[in-house]
């Protein structure tokens, strides 16, 4: 599901002519904002409910270089959902392309901002998320989900 589109700004590019590491996360953060808008937690929804999403954990895989002026899109794959949490995968692609440039696995928590403390999703929001999850249930599991950082054991 396409959730966000952007272009690489010149100031996002490093001395190697590549998108700087931090801007990959910025792009995925903007995709989270777009997802919140789609699920009813846009500015008006947050103001009315006093609820938002917080990121609990994020894993980022850099797979291919991204250069200046690239047109990019982020696609979201819903992985799991419970009463308060959403597990998802964001994939970064050149617009209209199929090669995965970067991947971000994220665990998001629904929060009552008055606490702040965790809170169950509103029924309408949970239903929307459950519908998206069900629609993607048969899609292939993303390759970079559940990875652990580490080096292989050294051999004597």
C-alpha positions, -999 to +999 in steps of 0.1 A: +000+000+000+016+033-011+015+056+019+040+084+011+059+100-018+088+125-017+119+137-036+154+138-022+163+174-014+198+186-022+205+193+015+198+156+023+228+144+002+262+136+018+298+140+005+294+107-015+264+120-034+241+096-014+211+102+008+224+107+044+214+080+068+193+103+090+171+112+060+160+076+054+145+077+089+130+111+082+113+097+051+099+068+071+088+092+099+068+112+073+053+078+061+042+072+097+025+106+097+008+098+065-004+065+080-017+083+110-037+106+087-051+076+068-062+058+100-080+088+115-052+101+137-045+132+117-043+166+135-081+168+139-083+132+151-055+137+176-070+169+189-104+153+193-093+120+209-061+132+227-045+101+213-014+096+190+011+069+180+046+066+195+074+046+180+086+018+204+112+003+182+126+008+147+150-013+126+164+003+095+181-016+066+200+003+040+199-019+008+208+003-022+221+038-026+197+067-032+210+097-050+201+134-052+168+143-068+154+108-067+116+105-067+108+080-039+077+063-025+071+044+008+049+014+008+035-001+041+029-037+049+008-044+080+023-073+100+004-076+133-020-057+154-033-060+190-054-036+211-027-010+216+002-019+192+008-020+155+037-039+139+045-028+103+071-027+076+079+003+054+096-002+021+114+026+003+114+024-035+121+046-065+087+058-077+069+030-096+099+006-092+101-028-076+136-028-062+136-022-024+161+006-015+156+005+023+134-012+048+121-001+082+104-025+106+085-006+132+065-012+164+041+016+171+021+022+204-012+039+206-010+065+234-033+087+254-014+119+255-030+130+288-007+105+306+011+098+285+002+062+287-007+034+264-044+031+254-065+008+232-072+020+197-106+035+192-129+009+176-131+026+142-093+030+141-087-007+152-113-018+126-095+001+098-062-013+108-076-049+110-091-045+075-057-034+061-040-063+079-065-088+065-061-074+030-024-080+031-024-114+050-015-134+019+012-110+007+048-123+010+064-117+044+091-089+040+126-103+040+140-078+065+115-084+093+128-098+126+164-094+118+190-091+145+222-070+142+254-090+146+284-105+130+286-142+123+306-161+148+343-161+141+359-194+133+393-205+147 
